Amino acid sequence: MSLIPAFELGLWNAWILVIPILILSFSDMKVTASRESGEAGDFQLTRKEKRIINAVFLPMVVSWIYAVFLPLQLGTVWLYSGLIICLFGMIFTSVAILNFATSAKDTVITKGLYRFTRNPTYIGMILMQIGLGIACSSWLYLLLTAAMMILLNANLSAEERYCLYRFGDDYGKYKNRTPRWIGIPKSEKK
């Protein structure tokens, strides 16, 4: 990885890998919107939560625009390693969206990848972003991904508060037994 990031337009730039990320992102938003339409009731986000939700999009959009000018490192171990991670993230996200879309509307989703983490779609999206940053060997892209990860983690408290509001004790039990992120074990509460 070079200290100074590359900026050049080209056919073989990272924008090619952003296309599936965008397709999966919009698919996830569409599935979520179709399941959640009219379900918020009296639930209100705090001003801080609204700011965090809006801030999540900044590093994502900046990284996607940067990808237009970011060349893939063709023929390098960086490219192949990044593509494997990106592909795994695409599969992970697709399975998570499918689990979400095929679950009963008025219940907590606990099947498929949701058995192992409360946020499989986010994990898949983060893996795709990390894979893209590695495929381009861009520390700047990885830095933008780290910023996105921090903001997504901060955003989760609002999402979890909404799920507790909507599903009550069922979600509380699910939250107590299922970790937020894979690989970070849930502490046993007595």
PyMOL commands that set and color helices and strands:
alter all, ss='L'
color gray80, all
select helices_A, chain A and resi 15-36+47-68+77-101+112-115+120-135+139-167+169-177
alter helices_A, ss='H'
color red, helices_A
deselect
rebuild
show_as cartoon
